[in-house]
Amino acid sequence: MKSKIFVDKEGRWYYEGKEIIREEIVKEFLNALEYDEEGRYWICFGEEKEPIEVEDTVFLVREVEKTEESFIITLNDETKEYMDLETFWIDSRGVPYCLVKNKKFPARLGRTAFYQLAQHAYFDGENYIIEVGGKRYILNKS
């Protein structure tokens, strides 16, 4: 079944090929969003379940700010949350991701966000490392 709803890799939403420009509609879709174990996205309103086609991820990390104990990320839905570096990975294409929204959804780090994170990393001769909040995280490709 072909989806009527599509999200491009920059997080723009489309309905039947036309961009959805009303933010309140996108926010409603985000509030009803589900992601299953097979990597499929759904919008669920009550008993209705509509599949959506996603080019990469629905959520994008737009900004990374370092605090003393962790990193705070800003997502494309304008929400902020703590970044769980244990969920960070870099795929085989070199694209960085982490899990967001209580580890329910993957999010791609935008270029700016990745550079903001990377400026806190160092190379120990074998791995790229970030130390924050008394913990050491290895940032390698998965």
N, CA, C and O atoms as CSV, one atom per row, in Angstrom:
chain,resi,resn,atom,element,x,y,z
A,1,MET,N,N,0.845,-1.192,0.000
A,1,MET,CA,C,0.000,0.000,0.000
A,1,MET,C,C,0.887,1.252,0.000
A,1,MET,O,O,1.708,1.439,0.899
A,2,LYS,N,N,0.719,2.080,-0.986
A,2,LYS,CA,C,1.505,3.304,-1.105
A,2,LYS,C,C,0.971,4.343,-0.126
A,2,LYS,O,O,-0.236,4.551,-0.004
A,3,SER,N,N,1.894,4.982,0.559
A,3,SER,CA,C,1.512,5.983,1.548
A,3,SER,C,C,1.199,7.318,0.881
A,3,SER,O,O,1.820,7.688,-0.116
A,4,LYS,N,N,0.243,8.022,1.436
A,4,LYS,CA,C,-0.072,9.375,0.964
A,4,LYS,C,C,0.837,10.401,1.623
A,4,LYS,O,O,0.962,11.533,1.156
A,5,ILE,N,N,1.471,9.987,2.717
A,5,ILE,CA,C,2.309,10.906,3.492
A,5,ILE,C,C,3.769,10.499,3.333
A,5,ILE,O,O,4.112,9.320,3.428
A,6,PHE,N,N,4.618,11.486,3.092
A,6,PHE,CA,C,6.043,11.260,2.865
A,6,PHE,C,C,6.835,12.287,3.663
A,6,PHE,O,O,6.455,13.456,3.728
A,7,VAL,N,N,7.940,11.849,4.275
A,7,VAL,CA,C,8.849,12.753,4.980
A,7,VAL,C,C,10.209,12.630,4.304
A,7,VAL,O,O,10.778,11.541,4.231
A,8,ASP,N,N,10.733,13.768,3.805
A,8,ASP,CA,C,12.032,13.719,3.127
A,8,ASP,C,C,13.170,13.724,4.144
A,8,ASP,O,O,12.937,13.854,5.346
A,9,LYS,N,N,14.405,13.582,3.654
A,9,LYS,CA,C,15.543,13.443,4.571
A,9,LYS,C,C,15.845,14.709,5.355
A,9,LYS,O,O,16.615,14.667,6.315
A,10,GLU,N,N,15.259,15.829,4.968
A,10,GLU,CA,C,15.429,17.073,5.719
A,10,GLU,C,C,14.290,17.306,6.706
A,10,GLU,O,O,14.226,18.357,7.345
A,11,GLY,N,N,13.390,16.328,6.834
A,11,GLY,CA,C,12.300,16.424,7.801
A,11,GLY,C,C,11.079,17.175,7.301
A,11,GLY,O,O,10.199,17.514,8.093
A,12,ARG,N,N,11.007,17.444,5.994
A,12,ARG,CA,C,9.830,18.112,5.426
A,12,ARG,C,C,8.753,17.071,5.150
A,12,ARG,O,O,9.030,15.988,4.634
A,13,TRP,N,N,7.520,17.419,5.505
A,13,TRP,CA,C,6.383,16.520,5.356
A,13,TRP,C,C,5.601,16.866,4.095
A,13,TRP,O,O,5.461,18.035,3.735
A,14,TYR,N,N,5.090,15.822,3.425
A,14,TYR,CA,C,4.308,15.986,2.202
A,14,TYR,C,C,3.062,15.117,2.291
A,14,TYR,O,O,3.081,14.027,2.862
A,15,TYR,N,N,1.976,15.627,1.711
A,15,TYR,CA,C,0.747,14.853,1.582
A,15,TYR,C,C,0.379,14.835,0.109
A,15,TYR,O,O,0.176,15.887,-0.497
A,16,GLU,N,N,0.294,13.659,-0.461
A,16,GLU,CA,C,0.017,13.473,-1.887
A,16,GLU,C,C,0.910,14.365,-2.752
A,16,GLU,O,O,0.450,14.971,-3.720
A,17,GLY,N,N,2.186,14.434,-2.391
A,17,GLY,CA,C,3.169,15.160,-3.186
A,17,GLY,C,C,3.294,16.643,-2.905
A,17,GLY,O,O,4.191,17.294,-3.440
A,18,LYS,N,N,2.414,17.196,-2.075
A,18,LYS,CA,C,2.461,18.628,-1.766
A,18,LYS,C,C,2.976,18.826,-0.347
A,18,LYS,O,O,2.543,18.151,0.587
A,19,GLU,N,N,3.915,19.770,-0.199
A,19,GLU,CA,C,4.494,20.003,1.117
A,19,GLU,C,C,3.446,20.513,2.099
A,19,GLU,O,O,2.639,21.385,1.775
A,20,ILE,N,N,3.475,19.956,3.298
A,20,ILE,CA,C,2.596,20.414,4.376
A,20,ILE,C,C,3.310,21.575,5.054
A,20,ILE,O,O,4.349,21.385,5.686
A,21,ILE,N,N,2.759,22.769,4.925
A,21,ILE,CA,C,3.431,23.952,5.466
A,21,ILE,C,C,2.840,24.411,6.797
A,21,ILE,O,O,3.436,25.240,7.485
A,22,ARG,N,N,1.694,23.890,7.158
A,22,ARG,CA,C,1.083,24.275,8.439
A,22,ARG,C,C,1.717,23.466,9.567
A,22,ARG,O,O,1.534,22.253,9.666
A,23,GLU,N,N,2.462,24.167,10.407
A,23,GLU,CA,C,3.202,23.509,11.492
A,23,GLU,C,C,2.296,22.741,12.444
A,23,GLU,O,O,2.690,21.698,12.965
A,24,GLU,N,N,1.082,23.247,12.677
A,24,GLU,CA,C,0.194,22.566,13.620
A,24,GLU,C,C,-0.225,21.188,13.101
A,24,GLU,O,O,-0.467,20.278,13.893
A,25,ILE,N,N,-0.310,21.029,11.785
A,25,ILE,CA,C,-0.641,19.714,11.218
A,25,ILE,C,C,0.533,18.761,11.410
A,25,ILE,O,O,0.352,17.612,11.814
A,26,VAL,N,N,1.732,19.243,11.118
A,26,VAL,CA,C,2.925,18.415,11.313
A,26,VAL,C,C,3.050,18.012,12.779
A,26,VAL,O,O,3.380,16.864,13.076
A,27,LYS,N,N,2.790,18.941,13.698
A,27,LYS,CA,C,2.875,18.617,15.132
A,27,LYS,C,C,1.847,17.562,15.531
A,27,LYS,O,O,2.137,16.694,16.354
A,28,GLU,N,N,0.653,17.632,14.954
A,28,GLU,CA,C,-0.363,16.602,15.226
A,28,GLU,C,C,0.119,15.241,14.738
A,28,GLU,O,O,-0.041,14.232,15.425
A,29,PHE,N,N,0.710,15.224,13.544
A,29,PHE,CA,C,1.252,13.970,13.017
A,29,PHE,C,C,2.363,13.442,13.921
A,29,PHE,O,O,2.421,12.245,14.202
A,30,LEU,N,N,3.239,14.326,14.371
A,30,LEU,CA,C,4.338,13.905,15.251
A,30,LEU,C,C,3.813,13.339,16.563
A,30,LEU,O,O,4.363,12.371,17.087
A,31,ASN,N,N,2.757,13.934,17.093
A,31,ASN,CA,C,2.171,13.441,18.345
A,31,ASN,C,C,1.532,12.067,18.177
A,31,ASN,O,O,1.424,11.306,19.139
A,32,ALA,N,N,1.111,11.751,16.955
A,32,ALA,CA,C,0.451,10.473,16.688
A,32,ALA,C,C,1.403,9.453,16.059
A,32,ALA,O,O,0.971,8.388,15.617
A,33,LEU,N,N,2.686,9.776,16.021
A,33,LEU,CA,C,3.672,8.952,15.330
A,33,LEU,C,C,4.047,7.701,16.116
A,33,LEU,O,O,4.231,7.746,17.332
A,34,GLU,N,N,4.155,6.599,15.407
A,34,GLU,CA,C,4.654,5.348,15.979
A,34,GLU,C,C,5.698,4.773,15.037
A,34,GLU,O,O,5.687,5.034,13.833
A,35,TYR,N,N,6.591,3.993,15.605
A,35,TYR,CA,C,7.689,3.373,14.856
A,35,TYR,C,C,7.754,1.922,15.288
A,35,TYR,O,O,7.880,1.635,16.479
A,36,ASP,N,N,7.671,1.001,14.337
A,36,ASP,CA,C,7.637,-0.406,14.737
A,36,ASP,C,C,9.010,-1.066,14.641
A,36,ASP,O,O,9.972,-0.472,14.153
A,37,GLU,N,N,9.075,-2.300,15.115
A,37,GLU,CA,C,10.344,-3.020,15.175
A,37,GLU,C,C,10.913,-3.344,13.794
A,37,GLU,O,O,12.078,-3.726,13.679
A,38,GLU,N,N,10.111,-3.195,12.763
A,38,GLU,CA,C,10.582,-3.429,11.397
A,38,GLU,C,C,11.050,-2.143,10.724
A,38,GLU,O,O,11.384,-2.141,9.539
A,39,GLY,N,N,11.074,-1.047,11.487
A,39,GLY,CA,C,11.558,0.215,10.949
A,39,GLY,C,C,10.538,0.999,10.151
A,39,GLY,O,O,10.900,1.893,9.386
A,40,ARG,N,N,9.261,0.673,10.321
A,40,ARG,CA,C,8.201,1.391,9.603
A,40,ARG,C,C,7.574,2.442,10.513
A,40,ARG,O,O,7.447,2.253,11.723
A,41,TYR,N,N,7.190,3.549,9.894
A,41,TYR,CA,C,6.533,4.639,10.610
A,41,TYR,C,C,5.037,4.602,10.321
A,41,TYR,O,O,4.605,4.251,9.223
A,42,TRP,N,N,4.254,4.977,11.343
A,42,TRP,CA,C,2.798,5.008,11.243
A,42,TRP,C,C,2.281,6.254,11.949
A,42,TRP,O,O,2.869,6.714,12.928
A,43,ILE,N,N,1.189,6.788,11.451
A,43,ILE,CA,C,0.449,7.820,12.172
A,43,ILE,C,C,-0.826,7.148,12.648
A,43,ILE,O,O,-1.581,6.597,11.846
A,44,CYS,N,N,-1.066,7.193,13.950
A,44,CYS,CA,C,-2.195,6.486,14.545
A,44,CYS,C,C,-3.128,7.464,15.243
A,44,CYS,O,O,-2.742,8.149,16.190
A,45,PHE,N,N,-4.353,7.515,14.760
A,45,PHE,CA,C,-5.417,8.297,15.389
A,45,PHE,C,C,-6.519,7.318,15.753
A,45,PHE,O,O,-7.263,6.859,14.887
A,46,GLY,N,N,-6.622,7.000,17.036
A,46,GLY,CA,C,-7.631,6.040,17.474
A,46,GLY,C,C,-7.396,4.695,16.814
A,46,GLY,O,O,-6.314,4.120,16.934
A,47,GLU,N,N,-8.402,4.194,16.120
A,47,GLU,CA,C,-8.308,2.901,15.435
A,47,GLU,C,C,-7.661,3.019,14.057
A,47,GLU,O,O,-7.278,2.011,13.463
A,48,GLU,N,N,-7.540,4.241,13.548
A,48,GLU,CA,C,-6.955,4.444,12.218
A,48,GLU,C,C,-5.436,4.445,12.294
A,48,GLU,O,O,-4.836,5.067,13.171
A,49,LYS,N,N,-4.834,3.733,11.355
A,49,LYS,CA,C,-3.379,3.622,11.314
A,49,LYS,C,C,-2.942,3.833,9.869
A,49,LYS,O,O,-3.229,3.010,8.999
A,50,GLU,N,N,-2.249,4.937,9.619
A,50,GLU,CA,C,-1.813,5.299,8.267
A,50,GLU,C,C,-0.298,5.148,8.169
A,50,GLU,O,O,0.435,5.761,8.945
A,51,PRO,N,N,0.182,4.330,7.214
A,51,PRO,CA,C,1.633,4.226,7.050
A,51,PRO,C,C,2.185,5.511,6.442
A,51,PRO,O,O,1.508,6.177,5.659
A,52,ILE,N,N,3.408,5.849,6.805
A,52,ILE,CA,C,4.054,6.984,6.153
A,52,ILE,C,C,5.395,6.524,5.601
A,52,ILE,O,O,6.077,5.681,6.184
A,53,GLU,N,N,5.748,7.096,4.477
A,53,GLU,CA,C,7.024,6.787,3.838
A,53,GLU,C,C,8.041,7.813,4.311
A,53,GLU,O,O,7.794,9.018,4.259
A,54,VAL,N,N,9.178,7.329,4.768
A,54,VAL,CA,C,10.205,8.214,5.321
A,54,VAL,C,C,11.514,7.962,4.577
A,54,VAL,O,O,11.996,6.831,4.510
A,55,GLU,N,N,12.080,9.030,4.021
A,55,GLU,CA,C,13.318,8.901,3.247
A,55,GLU,C,C,14.493,8.461,4.120
A,55,GLU,O,O,15.305,7.638,3.699
A,56,ASP,N,N,14.586,9.002,5.325
A,56,ASP,CA,C,15.668,8.631,6.245
A,56,ASP,C,C,15.097,8.505,7.654
A,56,ASP,O,O,14.812,7.396,8.106
A,57,THR,N,N,14.927,9.628,8.355
A,57,THR,CA,C,14.300,9.629,9.679
A,57,THR,C,C,13.303,10.781,9.742
A,57,THR,O,O,13.423,11.758,9.002
A,58,VAL,N,N,12.327,10.660,10.622
A,58,VAL,CA,C,11.377,11.757,10.833
A,58,VAL,C,C,12.036,12.857,11.650
A,58,VAL,O,O,11.843,14.042,11.380
A,59,PHE,N,N,12.819,12.459,12.655
A,59,PHE,CA,C,13.448,13.435,13.539
A,59,PHE,C,C,14.879,13.713,13.107
A,59,PHE,O,O,15.628,12.811,12.730
A,60,LEU,N,N,15.234,14.994,13.176
A,60,LEU,CA,C,16.592,15.435,12.896
A,60,LEU,C,C,17.094,16.229,14.080
A,60,LEU,O,O,16.357,17.018,14.671
A,61,VAL,N,N,18.353,16.017,14.423
A,61,VAL,CA,C,18.996,16.814,15.464
A,61,VAL,C,C,19.560,18.048,14.780
A,61,VAL,O,O,20.426,17.949,13.911
A,62,ARG,N,N,19.061,19.214,15.182
A,62,ARG,CA,C,19.475,20.477,14.566
A,62,ARG,C,C,20.625,21.152,15.315
A,62,ARG,O,O,21.430,21.869,14.721
A,63,GLU,N,N,20.689,20.911,16.639
A,63,GLU,CA,C,21.684,21.606,17.459
A,63,GLU,C,C,22.095,20.722,18.628
A,63,GLU,O,O,21.286,19.973,19.174
A,64,VAL,N,N,23.370,20.823,19.002
A,64,VAL,CA,C,23.906,20.096,20.155
A,64,VAL,C,C,24.601,21.104,21.056
A,64,VAL,O,O,25.493,21.830,20.617
A,65,GLU,N,N,24.189,21.147,22.321
A,65,GLU,CA,C,24.814,22.033,23.307
A,65,GLU,C,C,25.397,21.177,24.424
A,65,GLU,O,O,24.728,20.283,24.945
A,66,LYS,N,N,26.638,21.452,24.786
A,66,LYS,CA,C,27.275,20.706,25.868
A,66,LYS,C,C,26.971,21.374,27.201
A,66,LYS,O,O,27.068,22.594,27.336
A,67,THR,N,N,26.603,20.564,28.173
A,67,THR,CA,C,26.483,21.019,29.551
A,67,THR,C,C,27.584,20.306,30.329
A,67,THR,O,O,28.356,19.539,29.754
A,68,GLU,N,N,27.655,20.551,31.603
A,68,GLU,CA,C,28.690,19.910,32.409
A,68,GLU,C,C,28.521,18.395,32.448
A,68,GLU,O,O,29.504,17.653,32.438
A,69,GLU,N,N,27.285,17.946,32.491
A,69,GLU,CA,C,27.009,16.522,32.669
A,69,GLU,C,C,26.617,15.776,31.402
A,69,GLU,O,O,26.664,14.546,31.374
A,70,SER,N,N,26.227,16.503,30.343
A,70,SER,CA,C,25.725,15.808,29.156
A,70,SER,C,C,25.645,16.773,27.974
A,70,SER,O,O,26.245,17.848,27.980
A,71,PHE,N,N,24.898,16.361,26.978
A,71,PHE,CA,C,24.608,17.203,25.824
A,71,PHE,C,C,23.101,17.364,25.724
A,71,PHE,O,O,22.349,16.417,25.955
A,72,ILE,N,N,22.668,18.566,25.379
A,72,ILE,CA,C,21.254,18.823,25.129
A,72,ILE,C,C,21.103,19.030,23.631
A,72,ILE,O,O,21.827,19.818,23.022
A,73,ILE,N,N,20.148,18.307,23.045
A,73,ILE,CA,C,19.922,18.422,21.613
A,73,ILE,C,C,18.595,19.115,21.341
A,73,ILE,O,O,17.637,18.987,22.103
A,74,THR,N,N,18.564,19.849,20.239
A,74,THR,CA,C,17.333,20.459,19.753
A,74,THR,C,C,16.935,19.712,18.491
A,74,THR,O,O,17.731,19.566,17.563
A,75,LEU,N,N,15.697,19.241,18.468
A,75,LEU,CA,C,15.195,18.474,17.334
A,75,LEU,C,C,14.434,19.371,16.361
A,75,LEU,O,O,14.142,20.528,16.663
A,76,ASN,N,N,14.123,18.826,15.207
A,76,ASN,CA,C,13.413,19.588,14.185
A,76,ASN,C,C,11.976,19.917,14.574
A,76,ASN,O,O,11.337,20.722,13.898
A,77,ASP,N,N,11.452,19.325,15.632
A,77,ASP,CA,C,10.122,19.711,16.124
A,77,ASP,C,C,10.229,20.776,17.216
A,77,ASP,O,O,9.255,21.066,17.910
A,78,GLU,N,N,11.431,21.356,17.361
A,78,GLU,CA,C,11.742,22.436,18.307
A,78,GLU,C,C,11.785,21.980,19.761
A,78,GLU,O,O,11.889,22.819,20.656
A,79,THR,N,N,11.708,20.677,20.024
A,79,THR,CA,C,11.844,20.201,21.396
A,79,THR,C,C,13.321,20.006,21.715
A,79,THR,O,O,14.154,19.828,20.826
A,80,LYS,N,N,13.619,20.044,23.012
A,80,LYS,CA,C,14.979,19.809,23.499
A,80,LYS,C,C,14.944,18.611,24.429
A,80,LYS,O,O,13.973,18.389,25.153
A,81,GLU,N,N,16.017,17.850,24.391
A,81,GLU,CA,C,16.137,16.715,25.300
A,81,GLU,C,C,17.609,16.383,25.485
A,81,GLU,O,O,18.468,16.831,24.725
A,82,TYR,N,N,17.879,15.586,26.516
A,82,TYR,CA,C,19.246,15.132,26.736
A,82,TYR,C,C,19.589,14.078,25.694
A,82,TYR,O,O,18.775,13.213,25.371
A,83,MET,N,N,20.802,14.166,25.177
A,83,MET,CA,C,21.268,13.176,24.209
A,83,MET,C,C,21.834,11.979,24.959
A,83,MET,O,O,22.664,12.133,25.854
A,84,ASP,N,N,21.384,10.798,24.592
A,84,ASP,CA,C,21.917,9.569,25.163
A,84,ASP,C,C,23.017,9.076,24.231
A,84,ASP,O,O,22.738,8.457,23.204
A,85,LEU,N,N,24.267,9.352,24.592
A,85,LEU,CA,C,25.391,8.977,23.733
A,85,LEU,C,C,25.541,7.467,23.591
A,85,LEU,O,O,26.203,7.000,22.664
A,86,GLU,N,N,24.943,6.707,24.482
A,86,GLU,CA,C,24.984,5.249,24.336
A,86,GLU,C,C,24.175,4.791,23.131
A,86,GLU,O,O,24.364,3.674,22.648
A,87,THR,N,N,23.274,5.642,22.639
A,87,THR,CA,C,22.470,5.285,21.468
A,87,THR,C,C,23.040,5.878,20.180
A,87,THR,O,O,22.440,5.728,19.116
A,88,PHE,N,N,24.174,6.540,20.263
A,88,PHE,CA,C,24.785,7.176,19.090
A,88,PHE,C,C,25.463,6.125,18.211
A,88,PHE,O,O,26.120,5.211,18.709
A,89,TRP,N,N,25.292,6.270,16.896
A,89,TRP,CA,C,26.030,5.425,15.960
A,89,TRP,C,C,26.242,6.182,14.655
A,89,TRP,O,O,25.550,7.152,14.348
A,90,ILE,N,N,27.220,5.703,13.905
A,90,ILE,CA,C,27.491,6.232,12.570
A,90,ILE,C,C,27.305,5.067,11.610
A,90,ILE,O,O,27.926,4.017,11.773
A,91,ASP,N,N,26.445,5.251,10.603
A,91,ASP,CA,C,26.174,4.132,9.699
A,91,ASP,C,C,27.303,3.944,8.689
A,91,ASP,O,O,28.290,4.680,8.707
A,92,SER,N,N,27.155,2.972,7.822
A,92,SER,CA,C,28.209,2.624,6.860
A,92,SER,C,C,28.481,3.730,5.846
A,92,SER,O,O,29.529,3.735,5.200
A,93,ARG,N,N,27.531,4.678,5.702
A,93,ARG,CA,C,27.733,5.817,4.793
A,93,ARG,C,C,28.404,6.986,5.501
A,93,ARG,O,O,28.709,8.001,4.875
A,94,GLY,N,N,28.638,6.843,6.817
A,94,GLY,CA,C,29.235,7.927,7.592
A,94,GLY,C,C,28.218,8.906,8.144
A,94,GLY,O,O,28.580,10.012,8.547
A,95,VAL,N,N,26.945,8.516,8.170
A,95,VAL,CA,C,25.871,9.390,8.652
A,95,VAL,C,C,25.624,9.109,10.132
A,95,VAL,O,O,25.404,7.959,10.513
A,96,PRO,N,N,25.657,10.161,10.981
A,96,PRO,CA,C,25.471,9.967,12.427
A,96,PRO,C,C,23.993,9.979,12.845
A,96,PRO,O,O,23.182,10.742,12.320
A,97,TYR,N,N,23.677,9.107,13.805
A,97,TYR,CA,C,22.316,8.974,14.326
A,97,TYR,C,C,22.356,8.795,15.841
A,97,TYR,O,O,23.392,8.462,16.416
A,98,CYS,N,N,21.215,9.021,16.469
A,98,CYS,CA,C,21.004,8.652,17.864
A,98,CYS,C,C,19.522,8.373,18.039
A,98,CYS,O,O,18.722,8.655,17.147
A,99,LEU,N,N,19.159,7.825,19.173
A,99,LEU,CA,C,17.748,7.600,19.473
A,99,LEU,C,C,17.217,8.764,20.296
A,99,LEU,O,O,17.918,9.311,21.147
A,100,VAL,N,N,15.966,9.136,20.030
A,100,VAL,CA,C,15.326,10.257,20.721
A,100,VAL,C,C,13.920,9.860,21.172
A,100,VAL,O,O,13.424,8.778,20.856
A,101,LYS,N,N,13.299,10.766,21.915
A,101,LYS,CA,C,11.929,10.554,22.395
A,101,LYS,C,C,11.839,9.261,23.204
A,101,LYS,O,O,11.095,8.340,22.867
A,102,ASN,N,N,12.629,9.227,24.292
A,102,ASN,CA,C,12.678,8.045,25.165
A,102,ASN,C,C,13.135,6.798,24.414
A,102,ASN,O,O,12.642,5.695,24.651
A,103,LYS,N,N,14.078,6.995,23.513
A,103,LYS,CA,C,14.681,5.912,22.716
A,103,LYS,C,C,13.679,5.225,21.800
A,103,LYS,O,O,13.870,4.066,21.432
A,104,LYS,N,N,12.614,5.928,21.427
A,104,LYS,CA,C,11.589,5.336,20.568
A,104,LYS,C,C,11.866,5.527,19.086
A,104,LYS,O,O,11.430,4.718,18.267
A,105,PHE,N,N,12.598,6.608,18.723
A,105,PHE,CA,C,12.774,6.941,17.314
A,105,PHE,C,C,14.236,7.232,16.994
A,105,PHE,O,O,14.938,7.833,17.806
A,106,PRO,N,N,14.704,6.810,15.815
A,106,PRO,CA,C,16.032,7.241,15.382
A,106,PRO,C,C,15.972,8.687,14.894
A,106,PRO,O,O,14.955,9.134,14.365
A,107,ALA,N,N,17.060,9.399,15.078
A,107,ALA,CA,C,17.171,10.777,14.578
A,107,ALA,C,C,18.537,10.935,13.920
A,107,ALA,O,O,19.554,10.488,14.449
A,108,ARG,N,N,18.539,11.568,12.778
A,108,ARG,CA,C,19.800,11.846,12.083
A,108,ARG,C,C,20.338,13.173,12.571
A,108,ARG,O,O,19.592,14.145,12.692
A,109,LEU,N,N,21.627,13.219,12.850
A,109,LEU,CA,C,22.255,14.487,13.228
A,109,LEU,C,C,22.548,15.268,11.957
A,109,LEU,O,O,23.212,14.768,11.048
A,110,GLY,N,N,22.053,16.491,11.899
A,110,GLY,CA,C,22.382,17.371,10.789
A,110,GLY,C,C,23.858,17.722,10.838
A,110,GLY,O,O,24.522,17.517,11.854
A,111,ARG,N,N,24.362,18.247,9.744
A,111,ARG,CA,C,25.792,18.556,9.656
A,111,ARG,C,C,26.245,19.484,10.775
A,111,ARG,O,O,27.262,19.229,11.420
A,112,THR,N,N,25.492,20.569,11.011
A,112,THR,CA,C,25.865,21.517,12.065
A,112,THR,C,C,25.887,20.830,13.424
A,112,THR,O,O,26.822,21.013,14.203
A,113,ALA,N,N,24.851,20.037,13.706
A,113,ALA,CA,C,24.772,19.340,14.995
A,113,ALA,C,C,25.930,18.361,15.160
A,113,ALA,O,O,26.506,18.256,16.243
A,114,PHE,N,N,26.271,17.651,14.097
A,114,PHE,CA,C,27.374,16.700,14.192
A,114,PHE,C,C,28.690,17.422,14.460
A,114,PHE,O,O,29.501,16.954,15.259
A,115,TYR,N,N,28.909,18.559,13.801
A,115,TYR,CA,C,30.131,19.327,14.054
A,115,TYR,C,C,30.156,19.854,15.487
A,115,TYR,O,O,31.213,19.895,16.117
A,116,GLN,N,N,28.990,20.257,16.003
A,116,GLN,CA,C,28.926,20.732,17.385
A,116,GLN,C,C,29.289,19.611,18.358
A,116,GLN,O,O,29.960,19.853,19.361
A,117,LEU,N,N,28.855,18.400,18.068
A,117,LEU,CA,C,29.204,17.255,18.909
A,117,LEU,C,C,30.673,16.876,18.725
A,117,LEU,O,O,31.383,16.630,19.700
A,118,ALA,N,N,31.121,16.832,17.476
A,118,ALA,CA,C,32.479,16.373,17.159
A,118,ALA,C,C,33.560,17.265,17.753
A,118,ALA,O,O,34.668,16.798,18.019
A,119,GLN,N,N,33.257,18.540,17.965
A,119,GLN,CA,C,34.283,19.423,18.532
A,119,GLN,C,C,34.651,19.033,19.966
A,119,GLN,O,O,35.650,19.514,20.502
A,120,HIS,N,N,33.851,18.167,20.586
A,120,HIS,CA,C,34.131,17.699,21.947
A,120,HIS,C,C,34.786,16.313,21.955
A,120,HIS,O,O,35.041,15.749,23.019
A,121,ALA,N,N,35.053,15.772,20.766
A,121,ALA,CA,C,35.655,14.443,20.659
A,121,ALA,C,C,37.159,14.559,20.455
A,121,ALA,O,O,37.666,15.578,19.985
A,122,TYR,N,N,37.855,13.497,20.817
A,122,TYR,CA,C,39.286,13.415,20.535
A,122,TYR,C,C,39.591,12.001,20.051
A,122,TYR,O,O,38.835,11.062,20.302
A,123,PHE,N,N,40.705,11.875,19.360
A,123,PHE,CA,C,41.136,10.583,18.828
A,123,PHE,C,C,42.215,10.021,19.740
A,123,PHE,O,O,43.216,10.689,20.001
A,124,ASP,N,N,42.022,8.805,20.226
A,124,ASP,CA,C,42.995,8.207,21.152
A,124,ASP,C,C,43.985,7.283,20.439
A,124,ASP,O,O,44.670,6.490,21.085
A,125,GLY,N,N,44.061,7.382,19.121
A,125,GLY,CA,C,44.936,6.524,18.337
A,125,GLY,C,C,44.209,5.348,17.720
A,125,GLY,O,O,44.700,4.718,16.783
A,126,GLU,N,N,43.023,5.055,18.262
A,126,GLU,CA,C,42.231,3.938,17.754
A,126,GLU,C,C,40.765,4.317,17.548
A,126,GLU,O,O,40.138,3.888,16.580
A,127,ASN,N,N,40.225,5.120,18.461
A,127,ASN,CA,C,38.806,5.479,18.439
A,127,ASN,C,C,38.621,6.971,18.670
A,127,ASN,O,O,39.478,7.645,19.243
A,128,TYR,N,N,37.471,7.470,18.205
A,128,TYR,CA,C,37.059,8.820,18.588
A,128,TYR,C,C,36.281,8.693,19.887
A,128,TYR,O,O,35.405,7.838,20.018
A,129,ILE,N,N,36.608,9.550,20.845
A,129,ILE,CA,C,36.073,9.462,22.204
A,129,ILE,C,C,35.448,10.799,22.594
A,129,ILE,O,O,35.949,11.866,22.242
A,130,ILE,N,N,34.335,10.710,23.333
A,130,ILE,CA,C,33.773,11.884,24.005
A,130,ILE,C,C,33.669,11.529,25.478
A,130,ILE,O,O,33.167,10.465,25.837
A,131,GLU,N,N,34.150,12.430,26.326
A,131,GLU,CA,C,34.008,12.255,27.768
A,131,GLU,C,C,33.100,13.356,28.280
A,131,GLU,O,O,33.338,14.541,28.046
A,132,VAL,N,N,32.060,12.945,28.981
A,132,VAL,CA,C,31.117,13.905,29.546
A,132,VAL,C,C,30.438,13.253,30.746
A,132,VAL,O,O,30.126,12.062,30.724
A,133,GLY,N,N,30.216,14.039,31.783
A,133,GLY,CA,C,29.534,13.539,32.969
A,133,GLY,C,C,30.240,12.364,33.622
A,133,GLY,O,O,29.594,11.493,34.206
A,134,GLY,N,N,31.573,12.335,33.525
A,134,GLY,CA,C,32.334,11.254,34.133
A,134,GLY,C,C,32.307,9.945,33.359
A,134,GLY,O,O,32.816,8.933,33.840
A,135,LYS,N,N,31.723,9.953,32.168
A,135,LYS,CA,C,31.663,8.744,31.345
A,135,LYS,C,C,32.438,8.955,30.054
A,135,LYS,O,O,32.636,10.079,29.592
A,136,ARG,N,N,32.864,7.847,29.497
A,136,ARG,CA,C,33.642,7.849,28.260
A,136,ARG,C,C,32.831,7.110,27.196
A,136,ARG,O,O,32.411,5.973,27.410
A,137,TYR,N,N,32.614,7.758,26.047
A,137,TYR,CA,C,31.836,7.170,24.962
A,137,TYR,C,C,32.703,7.047,23.719
A,137,TYR,O,O,33.406,7.986,23.346
A,138,ILE,N,N,32.649,5.887,23.081
A,138,ILE,CA,C,33.382,5.658,21.838
A,138,ILE,C,C,32.439,5.944,20.675
A,138,ILE,O,O,31.334,5.405,20.612
A,139,LEU,N,N,32.885,6.796,19.760
A,139,LEU,CA,C,32.071,7.188,18.607
A,139,LEU,C,C,32.624,6.516,17.354
A,139,LEU,O,O,33.427,7.107,16.633
A,140,ASN,N,N,32.206,5.317,17.103
A,140,ASN,CA,C,32.681,4.586,15.937
A,140,ASN,C,C,31.532,4.244,15.013
A,140,ASN,O,O,30.363,4.367,15.380
A,141,LYS,N,N,31.875,3.816,13.817
A,141,LYS,CA,C,30.858,3.337,12.880
A,141,LYS,C,C,30.295,2.025,13.386
A,141,LYS,O,O,30.991,1.226,14.013
A,142,SER,N,N,29.021,1.824,13.099
A,142,SER,CA,C,28.390,0.566,13.529
A,142,SER,C,C,28.681,-0.538,12.547
A,142,SER,O,O,28.234,-1.669,12.739
